[in-house]
């Protein structure tokens, strides 16, 4: 009797082990399928037959599971139904309270159901909810329709997204996505380094290396590029404070940039590929302005009434043109209203007043 019980116990244990192994194999297979789908989707990013590629930038969703924050999910649905982009960029502060994983998935799964490829970069608040940015990044990589690359072993969570031409054969445009971090070391006890962190020298070097490698691969020619991250560069304040500089949109607060400048704007200006830099972070700014031939732009606050905001929730759209250093951009509000339309660089360059046709005055 004892021997039979032992045999039965052993048999059950073997069954349990086999079940565990099979479950692990299923999870591994599912992960492999997701990674393969992610890679395939990333490779399929290309300009349409009309030579256009539309990007939606959502920023500062500040989701915490409250009724107020759930309004942002409806904003996402409304905008993506009204104006379907080819690609979505989330530029940080997506979550605003624990539990981090559940809140992040609430937002990402809502986006994923629209079957549009997306990427995610971080704000200063994402990592305050119990998980690090790297942990959040890995969670995001498990959501359908993401095209986030595997950054295991990399120091920073920075990456490049490449857009193909309409035939899907040649590289046609570049998107740089960077982690602008959160606060300086020692903050808030030590405020001698300001309130917000800065892009590091390593990140500036990374951009230079990427830009050069992409240029070399394209026969020595730079491809049109955009850059996305959360916290604005100090140059945003310089540009906005110049009274002679055209500014389209709303500026209701001074740009909350780092106090220290590590030279990313200069690197991008010298690189010659970046046409525009788009950020979030400042909830009451949604303007665009040209500075040394690079358009500096804010996304529109996308969240509900969980933190300060004085404009209707919405998103920025950017429409690239294949083979051109030119794009259009606008804000679409949650109710469908479109504001702040402009074209880079045309809308920001003064015309020759002397060449205008004479007006007829009756």
RODO-2510 file (C-alpha; in nm, 4 decimals, decimal comma):
residues 362
     n   res          X          Y          Z
     1     x     0,0000     0,0000     0,0000
     2     x     0,2821     0,2354     0,0902
     3     x     0,4626     0,1518    -0,2341
     4     x     0,1481     0,2286    -0,4363
     5     x     0,1121     0,5682    -0,2660
     6     x     0,4765     0,6498    -0,3355
     7     x     0,4387     0,5500    -0,7013
     8     x     0,1218     0,7591    -0,7331
     9     x     0,2931     1,0565    -0,5678
    10     x     0,5918     1,0198    -0,7999
    11     x     0,3617     0,9963    -1,1016
    12     x     0,1725     1,3114    -0,9981
    13     x     0,4994     1,4938    -0,9429
    14     x     0,6175     1,3948    -1,2907
    15     x     0,2882     1,5141    -1,4356
    16     x     0,3252     1,8440    -1,2512
    17     x     0,6802     1,8866    -1,3789
    18     x     0,5699     1,8140    -1,7347
    19     x     0,2852     2,0631    -1,6990
    20     x     0,5249     2,3300    -1,5696
    21     x     0,7682     2,2608    -1,8542
    22     x     0,4849     2,2784    -2,1087
    23     x     0,3616     2,6052    -1,9604
    24     x     0,7135     2,7499    -1,9775
    25     x     0,7397     2,6377    -2,3377
    26     x     0,4080     2,8056    -2,4171
    27     x     0,5215     3,1297    -2,2536
    28     x     0,8535     3,1127    -2,4384
    29     x     0,6740     3,0449    -2,7654
    30     x     0,4290     3,3310    -2,7037
    31     x     0,7176     3,5657    -2,6264
    32     x     0,9000     3,4560    -2,9430
    33     x     0,5852     3,5111    -3,1517
    34     x     0,5374     3,8585    -2,9999
    35     x     0,9021     3,9519    -3,0631
    36     x     0,8767     3,8276    -3,4223
    37     x     0,5576     4,0294    -3,4718
    38     x     0,7248     4,3357    -3,3185
    39     x     1,0224     4,3024    -3,5525
    40     x     0,7945     4,2552    -3,8538
    41     x     0,5845     4,5576    -3,7591
    42     x     0,8968     4,7723    -3,7126
    43     x     1,0186     4,6714    -4,0581
    44     x     0,6804     4,7559    -4,2106
    45     x     0,6898     5,1225    -4,1063
    46     x     0,6905     5,3027    -4,4379
    47     x     0,5528     5,6043    -4,6185
    48     x     0,2114     5,5594    -4,7781
    49     x     0,1404     5,5545    -5,1474
    50     x     0,0698     5,9285    -5,1183
    51     x     0,4239     5,9848    -4,9856
    52     x     0,3000     6,0772    -4,6369
    53     x     0,3658     5,9302    -4,2909
    54     x     0,1520     6,0492    -3,9993
    55     x     0,2717     6,0414    -3,6373
    56     x     0,0574     6,1031    -3,3277
    57     x     0,2352     6,2247    -3,0136
    58     x     0,0523     6,1593    -2,6863
    59     x     0,2092     6,3000    -2,3734
    60     x     0,1451     6,3452    -2,0003
    61     x    -0,1505     6,1110    -1,9695
    62     x    -0,0946     6,0972    -1,5893
    63     x    -0,3078     5,7875    -1,5473
    64     x    -0,3663     5,6640    -1,1907
    65     x    -0,6855     5,4604    -1,2203
    66     x    -0,9093     5,7337    -1,0794
    67     x    -1,2272     5,8421    -1,2561
    68     x    -1,0565     6,1686    -1,3484
    69     x    -0,7666     5,9886    -1,5139
    70     x    -0,9937     5,7428    -1,6963
    71     x    -1,1133     6,0351    -1,9073
    72     x    -0,7759     6,0124    -2,0833
    73     x    -0,8646     5,6659    -2,2172
    74     x    -1,1664     5,8175    -2,3913
    75     x    -0,9451     6,0954    -2,5252
    76     x    -0,7164     5,8322    -2,6793
    77     x    -1,0123     5,6505    -2,8355
    78     x    -1,1697     5,9686    -2,9711
    79     x    -0,8517     6,1003    -3,1294
    80     x    -0,7397     5,7690    -3,2810
    81     x    -1,0876     5,7177    -3,4254
    82     x    -1,1075     6,0691    -3,5703
    83     x    -0,7547     6,0918    -3,7073
    84     x    -0,5773     5,7591    -3,7625
    85     x    -0,1974     5,7905    -3,7615
    86     x     0,0587     5,5476    -3,9007
    87     x     0,2558     5,5529    -3,5765
    88     x     0,2234     5,6630    -3,2116
    89     x     0,4918     5,8087    -2,9842
    90     x     0,4279     5,8359    -2,6090
    91     x     0,6568     6,1018    -2,4638
    92     x     0,6396     6,0302    -2,0933
    93     x     0,4489     6,0759    -1,7688
    94     x     0,2044     5,8095    -1,8767
    95     x     0,1366     5,6903    -1,5204
    96     x     0,0749     5,8980    -1,2110
    97     x     0,0252     5,6479    -0,9305
    98     x     0,0611     5,2841    -0,8236
    99     x     0,0162     5,0071    -0,9097
   100     x     0,2604     5,0898    -1,1879
   101     x     0,2158     4,7804    -1,4021
   102     x    -0,1637     4,7784    -1,3954
   103     x    -0,1880     5,1506    -1,4697
   104     x     0,0633     5,1332    -1,7523
   105     x    -0,1155     4,8369    -1,9087
   106     x    -0,4500     5,0153    -1,8822
   107     x    -0,3142     5,2876    -2,1098
   108     x    -0,1046     5,0739    -2,3435
   109     x    -0,3752     4,8120    -2,3949
   110     x    -0,6210     5,0893    -2,4808
   111     x    -0,3797     5,2164    -2,7460
   112     x    -0,2963     4,8655    -2,8661
   113     x    -0,6569     4,7841    -2,9513
   114     x    -0,6394     5,0419    -3,2323
   115     x    -0,3763     4,8246    -3,4056
   116     x    -0,1294     5,1061    -3,4632
   117     x     0,2436     5,0546    -3,3939
   118     x     0,3691     5,2540    -3,0955
   119     x     0,6762     5,3326    -2,8842
   120     x     0,7116     5,4638    -2,5285
   121     x     0,9616     5,7018    -2,3709
   122     x     0,9690     5,8184    -2,0108
   123     x     0,8894     6,1310    -1,8155
   124     x     1,0036     6,2325    -1,4705
   125     x     0,7029     6,0687    -1,2998
   126     x     0,6807     5,7236    -1,4607
   127     x     0,9500     5,5706    -1,2381
   128     x     0,7968     5,7112    -0,9165
   129     x     0,5165     5,4539    -0,9025
   130     x     0,7110     5,1506    -0,7778
   131     x     0,8882     5,0264    -1,0926
   132     x     1,1992     5,1514    -1,2699
   133     x     1,1882     5,2832    -1,6256
   134     x     1,3638     4,9704    -1,7460
   135     x     1,0997     4,7508    -1,5789
   136     x     0,8259     4,9625    -1,7351
   137     x     1,0007     4,9389    -2,0715
   138     x     1,0056     4,5599    -2,0518
   139     x     0,6361     4,5542    -1,9603
   140     x     0,5599     4,7753    -2,2600
   141     x     0,7523     4,5346    -2,4841
   142     x     0,4978     4,2685    -2,3911
   143     x     0,2042     4,4670    -2,5282
   144     x     0,0759     4,3942    -2,8774
   145     x     0,1636     4,6514    -3,1470
   146     x     0,4679     4,7926    -2,9672
   147     x     0,7876     4,8119    -3,1743
   148     x     1,0285     4,8779    -2,8891
   149     x     1,3714     4,7211    -2,9524
   150     x     1,5473     4,4921    -2,7062
   151     x     1,7764     4,7221    -2,5042
   152     x     1,9147     4,4546    -2,2707
   153     x     2,2664     4,5542    -2,1729
   154     x     2,2342     4,9146    -2,2913
   155     x     2,3069     5,1920    -2,0416
   156     x     2,0310     5,4221    -2,1638
   157     x     1,6794     5,3592    -2,2929
   158     x     1,7453     5,5379    -2,6226
   159     x     1,6680     5,3949    -2,9654
   160     x     1,6177     5,4755    -3,3324
   161     x     1,3050     5,4049    -3,5380
   162     x     1,3617     5,3878    -3,9141
   163     x     1,0928     5,4634    -4,1720
   164     x     1,1144     5,3079    -4,5176
   165     x     1,0152     5,4656    -4,8474
   166     x     0,6744     5,3861    -4,9953
   167     x     0,8176     5,0758    -5,1639
   168     x     0,9522     4,9453    -4,8328
   169     x     1,3041     4,9080    -4,9723
   170     x     1,5178     5,2088    -4,8727
   171     x     1,5476     5,4027    -4,5476
   172     x     1,3620     5,7323    -4,5877
   173     x     1,3410     5,8997    -4,2444
   174     x     1,4651     5,8603    -3,8874
   175     x     1,3025     5,9036    -3,5462
   176     x     1,5320     5,9406    -3,2435
   177     x     1,3632     5,8456    -2,9124
   178     x     1,5511     5,9362    -2,5942
   179     x     1,5035     5,9078    -2,2194
   180     x     1,5392     6,2597    -2,0746
   181     x     1,5498     6,1196    -1,7163
   182     x     1,3905     6,2860    -1,4157
   183     x     1,5825     6,4757    -1,1436
   184     x     1,9454     6,5641    -1,0674
   185     x     2,1380     6,3513    -0,8195
   186     x     2,0542     6,4490    -0,4613
   187     x     1,7248     6,6216    -0,5489
   188     x     1,5092     6,7350    -0,3685
   189     x     1,7349     6,7727    -0,0637
   190     x     2,0077     6,9244    -0,2815
   191     x     1,8647     7,1795    -0,5253
   192     x     2,1978     7,3256    -0,6342
   193     x     2,1703     7,1447    -0,9693
   194     x     1,8207     7,2665    -1,0448
   195     x     1,4950     7,0741    -1,0609
   196     x     1,5236     6,8567    -1,3710
   197     x     1,7859     6,6229    -1,5114
   198     x     1,9572     6,6623    -1,8467
   199     x     2,0509     6,4443    -2,1391
   200     x     2,3968     6,3069    -2,0587
   201     x     2,7217     6,3469    -2,2523
   202     x     2,6956     5,9742    -2,3292
   203     x     2,3577     6,0356    -2,4924
   204     x     2,4978     6,3222    -2,6979
   205     x     2,7781     6,0901    -2,8135
   206     x     2,5214     5,8195    -2,8868
   207     x     2,3252     6,0584    -3,1085
   208     x     2,6396     6,1656    -3,2947
   209     x     2,7381     5,8037    -3,3572
   210     x     2,3893     5,7071    -3,4728
   211     x     2,3590     6,0086    -3,7028
   212     x     2,6990     5,9415    -3,8609
   213     x     2,6323     5,5699    -3,9061
   214     x     2,2950     5,6416    -4,0701
   215     x     2,4543     5,9025    -4,2946
   216     x     2,7293     5,6598    -4,3995
   217     x     2,4710     5,3911    -4,4734
   218     x     2,2844     5,6386    -4,6945
   219     x     2,5813     5,7177    -4,9181
   220     x     2,6940     6,0218    -4,7217
   221     x     2,3543     6,1952    -4,7249
   222     x     2,1528     6,2751    -4,4136
   223     x     1,7999     6,1403    -4,3906
   224     x     1,5237     6,3712    -4,2588
   225     x     1,4820     6,3083    -3,8867
   226     x     1,2744     6,3999    -3,5815
   227     x     1,3581     6,3599    -3,2121
   228     x     1,1170     6,2775    -2,9275
   229     x     1,1674     6,2934    -2,5508
   230     x     0,9939     6,4310    -2,2413
   231     x     1,1817     6,7258    -2,0879
   232     x     1,2588     7,0193    -2,3166
   233     x     1,6110     7,1407    -2,3869
   234     x     1,7245     7,4823    -2,2549
   235     x     1,7053     7,6117    -2,6133
   236     x     1,3253     7,6000    -2,5902
   237     x     1,3397     7,8939    -2,3474
   238     x     1,5923     8,0790    -2,5618
   239     x     1,3728     8,0452    -2,8685
   240     x     1,0480     8,1410    -2,6922
   241     x     1,2030     8,4476    -2,5270
   242     x     1,3158     8,5933    -2,8611
   243     x     1,0404     8,8393    -2,9526
   244     x     1,1382     8,8239    -3,3202
   245     x     1,0955     8,4472    -3,3334
   246     x     0,7652     8,3162    -3,4793
   247     x     0,5716     8,1101    -3,2246
   248     x     0,2565     7,9161    -3,3154
   249     x     0,0338     7,7826    -3,0387
   250     x    -0,0008     7,8468    -2,6658
   251     x     0,2710     7,9424    -2,4189
   252     x     0,1282     7,9730    -2,0676
   253     x     0,4344     7,8848    -1,8645
   254     x     0,8093     7,9148    -1,8804
   255     x     0,9633     7,5978    -2,0193
   256     x     1,0660     7,3627    -1,7356
   257     x     1,4016     7,2615    -1,8814
   258     x     1,7231     7,1557    -1,7042
   259     x     1,9486     7,4283    -1,5662
   260     x     2,2491     7,2733    -1,7415
   261     x     2,3056     7,2359    -2,1131
   262     x     2,5045     6,9334    -2,2319
   263     x     2,4901     7,0228    -2,5999
   264     x     2,2279     6,7941    -2,7546
   265     x     2,0721     7,0761    -2,9552
   266     x     2,4111     7,1812    -3,0903
   267     x     2,4916     6,8201    -3,1791
   268     x     2,1635     6,7883    -3,3700
   269     x     2,2141     7,1202    -3,5436
   270     x     2,5623     7,0098    -3,6529
   271     x     2,4338     6,6644    -3,7476
   272     x     2,2031     6,8281    -3,9988
   273     x     1,9392     6,5563    -3,9970
   274     x     1,6951     6,6600    -3,7217
   275     x     1,4180     6,8873    -3,8490
   276     x     1,2137     6,8962    -3,5297
   277     x     1,2349     6,8122    -3,1585
   278     x     0,9066     6,7275    -2,9829
   279     x     0,8627     6,7076    -2,6050
   280     x     0,5955     6,7093    -2,3333
   281     x     0,6300     6,7871    -1,9600
   282     x     0,4873     7,1424    -1,9671
   283     x     0,1119     7,0951    -1,9505
   284     x     0,0259     7,4541    -2,0410
   285     x     0,2504     7,4785    -2,3475
   286     x     0,1700     7,3387    -2,6905
   287     x     0,3604     7,5782    -2,9144
   288     x     0,6080     7,5287    -3,1952
   289     x     0,8896     7,7684    -3,2787
   290     x     1,1881     7,7603    -3,5122
   291     x     1,5398     7,7878    -3,3680
   292     x     1,8429     7,7646    -3,5953
   293     x     1,6430     7,5686    -3,8530
   294     x     1,5145     7,3094    -3,6030
   295     x     1,1477     7,3235    -3,5043
   296     x     1,1011     7,3025    -3,1271
   297     x     0,7564     7,1756    -3,0346
   298     x     0,5434     7,0693    -2,7406
   299     x     0,2786     6,8007    -2,7562
   300     x    -0,0673     6,8750    -2,6168
   301     x    -0,1465     6,7466    -2,2675
   302     x    -0,3483     6,4254    -2,3133
   303     x    -0,4582     6,3442    -1,9564
   304     x    -0,7672     6,4027    -1,7465
   305     x    -0,7948     6,6409    -1,4528
   306     x    -0,5391     6,4642    -1,2347
   307     x    -0,2776     6,7417    -1,2475
   308     x    -0,2687     7,1036    -1,3626
   309     x    -0,3847     7,1727    -1,7199
   310     x    -0,5627     7,4663    -1,8828
   311     x    -0,6189     7,3465    -2,2400
   312     x    -0,8469     7,0826    -2,3853
   313     x    -0,6847     6,7395    -2,3835
   314     x    -0,5488     6,6345    -2,7198
   315     x    -0,2479     6,5214    -2,9196
   316     x     0,0059     6,6599    -3,1629
   317     x     0,0141     6,5202    -3,5140
   318     x     0,3130     6,5388    -3,7464
   319     x     0,2884     6,4475    -4,1157
   320     x     0,6212     6,3767    -4,2855
   321     x     0,6686     6,3959    -4,6633
   322     x     0,8845     6,1318    -4,8280
   323     x     1,2141     6,2624    -4,9649
   324     x     1,1519     6,6140    -4,8296
   325     x     1,2910     6,8170    -4,5433
   326     x     0,9395     6,9342    -4,4825
   327     x     0,6434     6,8359    -4,2639
   328     x     0,3116     6,9703    -4,1410
   329     x     0,1956     6,9625    -3,7804
   330     x    -0,1172     7,0426    -3,5824
   331     x    -0,2990     6,9784    -3,2550
   332     x    -0,6145     6,7675    -3,2582
   333     x    -0,8281     6,8139    -2,9479
   334     x    -1,0342     6,5330    -2,7997
   335     x    -1,3564     6,6670    -2,9546
   336     x    -1,2136     6,6738    -3,3069
   337     x    -1,1216     7,0412    -3,3222
   338     x    -0,7909     7,1106    -3,5056
   339     x    -0,5717     7,4064    -3,4014
   340     x    -0,2179     7,5397    -3,4431
   341     x    -0,1643     7,4150    -3,7974
   342     x     0,1734     7,4934    -3,9504
   343     x     0,4255     7,3711    -4,2048
   344     x     0,7986     7,3329    -4,1473
   345     x     0,9834     7,5404    -4,2501
   346     x     0,7438     7,7628    -4,4499
   347     x     0,5258     7,8868    -4,1615
   348     x     0,8284     8,0044    -3,9639
   349     x     1,0236     8,1909    -4,2318
   350     x     0,9430     8,5542    -4,3100
   351     x     0,8500     8,6166    -4,6715
   352     x     1,0034     8,8894    -4,8878
   353     x     0,7624     9,1743    -4,8231
   354     x     0,8955     9,3685    -5,1221
   355     x     0,7975     9,0846    -5,3578
   356     x     0,4322     9,0720    -5,2472
   357     x     0,1735     9,1823    -5,5049
   358     x     0,0281     9,5234    -5,4355
   359     x    -0,2973     9,5231    -5,2452
   360     x    -0,5959     9,7048    -5,3891
   361     x    -0,7469     9,9473    -5,1430
   362     x    -1,1009    10,0555    -5,2281
***
